Structures are given as C-alpha cells and as structure tokens.
Amino acid sequence: MTYDIAIIGAGPSGMTAALYSLRAGKSVLLLEKETIGGQISSSPLLENYPSINKISGLEFSNNLFQQIIDLGVGFELDEVIDIEKDKDEFNIKCQFSCYKSKSIILATGVKHRHINVENEEKLIGHGVSYCAVCDGAFYKNEDVCIIGDANTALQYAILLSNYCNKVYLNTLFDRFFGDNILIERVKERNNIIIEHNLSLTKFKENEGELRGLIFKNTKTNELKEFTVKGCFIAIGQIPDNKKFSNLVSLNNDGFIITNEKMETLTPGVYACGDCKEKQVRQVVTAINDGAIASIYACQYLDSLK
Ligand SMILES: Cc1cc2nc3c(=O)[nH]c(=O)nc-3n(C[C@H](O)[C@H](O)[C@H](O)COP(=O)(O)OP(=O)(O)OC[C@H]3O[C@@H](n4cnc5c(N)ncnc54)[C@H](O)[C@@H]3O)c2cc1C
C-alpha cells in the first residue's frame, strides 16, 4: 500500500499532523521508534497548554494518540533509517520493514544530550538516566543527583523530591536558566540540595552499577563526591536529522530548515516541531507546526491529482 502521508515521529507535532491529515481524508502512516508522545510523555506535569489546567505528559500523549487511532491512523513502532524519493513516491526504509508514501512529514523532535564523561553509555539503565518520569521510581528513599540547570532539571527535582531521600541538583554555572515559578518551587523543598559551579569529572561504578559521582568545583577546583545510585542528566537536547540530509537542508546545529508552510528542499517533504529550525520549542509550537505541515502536505497531494 502507498500511504498519502508518512509521518516520522509520534510526538505532539507528528500526532497533530496525523490528526489534521486524517480529518482531511488522507491515509496516514505514523512511524515511531520509541515512545508515543515523544518528549512530553516524560514530563510529570504539563501546565502551560491552553485550556488544560494540569495534565501529566503521559495522559496528554495518550489522549492525542487515542484521538488519531479513532480516526484510523496506521501506526508502526519502527525506526526510520532512510528515505529515498522515486518520482512522485517515497520509499521509507525502517529497522524492521519498508513502506511507501506520496508525501513525508518529518517530526523527529530532539534527543537527550549526553554529558560525554567516561562510563556514561555503559551505565545507562544502571544508574544513569535521562528521564525521571521513566526511571525515578527505582530510587524511592534513595539519594539521587540531577545534573542540569533549566526547566527539565527543575521539574525532575520536584518530582524526585516527592519520594527520594535527598535530591542533589547540581548546575555547571552559578544560577538556573529555568522559569522562576519552578525555581521557587525547588527552593521550597527541604530535601532538594542545590549546588552550583560543579562540573562532572567521573561516574564511579562497581560491577556495572553507578555508585557515585565526582564533580570539580569550577571556581575553587576542589573535588566533591556524591554517593548516589541514581543520576539524572538533563542538559538539553540535540536533533538527529543527518539521515534525512538527502531530502532537506540542515542548519549548522542540525535542525531542518523550512519556510512558513513547513516545506523543505524537496517537494512533498515537510518538517514540523522541535526538529526544525525555530526559536521556541514547546508543545504549543510543535502542535502549531504539525497542523501547518499537514495542511500544506494535503494541498501538495491534491495538486498531484
Ligand atoms: C522533561 C520535559 C518536560 C517538558 N515540559 C514541557 C512543558 O511543560 N510545556 C511545554 O510546552 N513543553 C515541554 N517540553 C518540551 C516539549 O515536550 C517539546 O517541545 C515537544 O515534545 C516537541 O514535540 P515534537 O513532536 O516536535 O518532538 P518530540 O516530542 O521530540 O517527538 C519526536 C518523536 O520522534 C521520534 N523519532 C525521532 N526520530 C525517529 C526516527 N528516525 N524514526 C521514528 N521515530 C523517530 C522520537 O522517538 C519522538 O517520539 C518538555 C520536554 C521535556 C523533555
């Protein structure tokens, strides 16, 4: 079967593009490599989505997914490895299968930035995590450490402080870069211990499990050790679009360049959400982009007839 639209990534942007496209009567294949909902599914609380007071990221994602399932989306849990254009069709090569579509919407978001200190990769799932919502419960009543200084790190600290013993929140610079409301909430919690000017130098491990962290104070050069079994790294995100560079142009940071219609270099290929070059990366802006990408992808499809 050749789908009208193949959407790569089931985050808020991709799922919104699916919603609009299905409602326009198009056949839609949604391909996701990891988690339905993308990044927001790992957020404990979404509080800045208009008209919804408070909702967990997971519930928000599940609601949106159910909405497009009800409309008949084709969904596959498969990672897109490569896409080639062949006349007016696209051949989509995935890890497990291959698919065909007449147009493409790239909604691949961003992935967690790693801290690149020795043993990091080896300890992922053995004490090192990038998602407090996913892995926080493993450390109930334990001491944990969060590395990061912006909203994600602040949100993780609040969440973990509900059930962990001590939550060390260590930042590289001398301040936070997140929203004041979150900074205030963090400061109100007695079991969150904030330490600034710390640069991670070592993951301490024993038999493949994290046993501690050693930081260097960037002002005094003193070393400081934290005996923790859990470390949550929240130091930002990076795009992963190189595999699509045969179809789209990327800026110096690897984000996809589009115009206001979310069109890319290749006719029939659109990009939306966090994976594209833009100033503000939020759920509302991802959803906005997804709707626009879908509307112009549908116009493109109609022009083929
Ligand atoms: C902890 C946390 C808290 C946040 N809190 C808020 C908040 O309170 N309010 C707010 O507005 N925003 C928040 N954000 C930001 C918000 O989640 C993002 O801006 C939004 O999710 C972007 O949506 P997206 O669909 O563009 O990308 P993403 O959510 O990143 O989704 C992209 C999806 O594409 C998939 N994918 C990537 N490459 C491939 C491939 N090759 N094949 C198949 N699938 C692929 C990924 O697995 C992912 O599921 C938060 C983010 C985090 C991490």
The ligand as a Tripos MOL2 file, in Angstrom:
@<TRIPOS>MOLECULE
LIG
   53    58     1     0     0
SMALL
NO_CHARGES

@<TRIPOS>ATOM
      1 C1         11.0290   16.6020   30.7000 C.3       1 LIG1
      2 C2         10.4030   17.5480   29.6990 C.ar      1 LIG1
      3 C3          9.4280   18.4280   30.1200 C.ar      1 LIG1
      4 C4          8.8280   19.3070   29.2240 C.ar      1 LIG1
      5 N1          7.8500   20.1220   29.6790 N.ar      1 LIG1
      6 C5          7.1990   20.9340   28.8020 C.ar      1 LIG1
      7 C6          6.1060   21.7440   29.2630 C.ar      1 LIG1
      8 O1          5.7670   21.7470   30.4450 O.2       1 LIG1
      9 N2          5.4610   22.5060   28.3420 N.ar      1 LIG1
     10 C7          5.8180   22.5230   27.0190 C.ar      1 LIG1
     11 O2          5.1580   23.2070   26.2410 O.2       1 LIG1
     12 N3          6.8610   21.7790   26.5710 N.ar      1 LIG1
     13 C8          7.5620   20.9880   27.4210 C.ar      1 LIG1
     14 N4          8.6080   20.2220   26.9830 N.ar      1 LIG1
     15 C9          9.0160   20.3430   25.5730 C.3       1 LIG1
     16 C10         8.0650   19.5490   24.6620 C.3       1 LIG1
     17 O3          7.9370   18.2330   25.1800 O.3       1 LIG1
     18 C11         8.5910   19.5170   23.2240 C.3       1 LIG1
     19 O4          8.7050   20.8350   22.7540 O.3       1 LIG1
     20 C12         7.6340   18.7300   22.3220 C.3       1 LIG1
     21 O5          7.5100   17.4090   22.7800 O.3       1 LIG1
     22 C13         8.1490   18.6850   20.8910 C.3       1 LIG1
     23 O6          7.3120   17.8610   20.1650 O.3       1 LIG1
     24 P1          7.7840   17.1820   18.7960 P.3       1 LIG1
     25 O7          6.6520   16.3370   18.3380 O.co2     1 LIG1
     26 O8          8.3170   18.1990   17.8670 O.co2     1 LIG1
     27 O9          9.0600   16.2760   19.1600 O.3       1 LIG1
     28 P2          9.2690   15.1240   20.2240 P.3       1 LIG1
     29 O10         8.3700   15.2580   21.3660 O.co2     1 LIG1
     30 O11        10.7350   15.1130   20.4640 O.co2     1 LIG1
     31 O12         8.8550   13.8010   19.4370 O.3       1 LIG1
     32 C14         9.6190   13.3160   18.3620 C.3       1 LIG1
     33 C15         9.3690   11.8250   18.2160 C.3       1 LIG1
     34 O13        10.0040   11.3610   17.0240 O.3       1 LIG1
     35 C16        10.5570   10.0700   17.2710 C.3       1 LIG1
     36 N5         11.6200    9.8230   16.2820 N.ar      1 LIG1
     37 C17        12.7700   10.5060   16.1320 C.ar      1 LIG1
     38 N6         13.4980   10.0090   15.1180 N.ar      1 LIG1
     39 C18        12.7720    8.9610   14.6060 C.ar      1 LIG1
     40 C19        13.0120    8.0350   13.5500 C.ar      1 LIG1
     41 N7         14.1270    8.0640   12.8000 N.pl3     1 LIG1
     42 N8         12.0730    7.0870   13.3090 N.ar      1 LIG1
     43 C20        10.9250    7.0350   14.0510 C.ar      1 LIG1
     44 N9         10.6580    7.8930   15.0800 N.ar      1 LIG1
     45 C21        11.5760    8.8460   15.3390 C.ar      1 LIG1
     46 C22        11.0740   10.1840   18.6960 C.3       1 LIG1
     47 O14        11.2500    8.9030   19.2820 O.3       1 LIG1
     48 C23         9.9710   11.0010   19.3660 C.3       1 LIG1
     49 O15         8.9730   10.1830   19.9340 O.3       1 LIG1
     50 C24         9.2410   19.3360   27.8530 C.ar      1 LIG1
     51 C25        10.2550   18.4660   27.4210 C.ar      1 LIG1
     52 C26        10.8400   17.5760   28.3210 C.ar      1 LIG1
     53 C27        11.9420   16.6320   27.8750 C.3       1 LIG1
@<TRIPOS>BOND
     1     1     2 1
     2     2     3 ar
     3     2    52 ar
     4     3     4 ar
     5     4     5 ar
     6     4    50 ar
     7     5     6 ar
     8     6     7 ar
     9     6    13 1
    10     7     8 2
    11     7     9 ar
    12     9    10 ar
    13    10    11 2
    14    10    12 ar
    15    12    13 ar
    16    13    14 ar
    17    14    15 1
    18    14    50 ar
    19    15    16 1
    20    16    17 1
    21    16    18 1
    22    18    19 1
    23    18    20 1
    24    20    21 1
    25    20    22 1
    26    22    23 1
    27    23    24 1
    28    24    25 2
    29    24    26 1
    30    24    27 1
    31    27    28 1
    32    28    29 2
    33    28    30 1
    34    28    31 1
    35    31    32 1
    36    32    33 1
    37    33    34 1
    38    33    48 1
    39    34    35 1
    40    35    36 1
    41    35    46 1
    42    36    37 ar
    43    36    45 ar
    44    37    38 ar
    45    38    39 ar
    46    39    40 ar
    47    39    45 ar
    48    40    41 1
    49    40    42 ar
    50    42    43 ar
    51    43    44 ar
    52    44    45 ar
    53    46    47 1
    54    46    48 1
    55    48    49 1
    56    50    51 ar
    57    51    52 ar
    58    52    53 1
@<TRIPOS>SUBSTRUCTURE
     1 LIG1         1 GROUP 0 **** ****
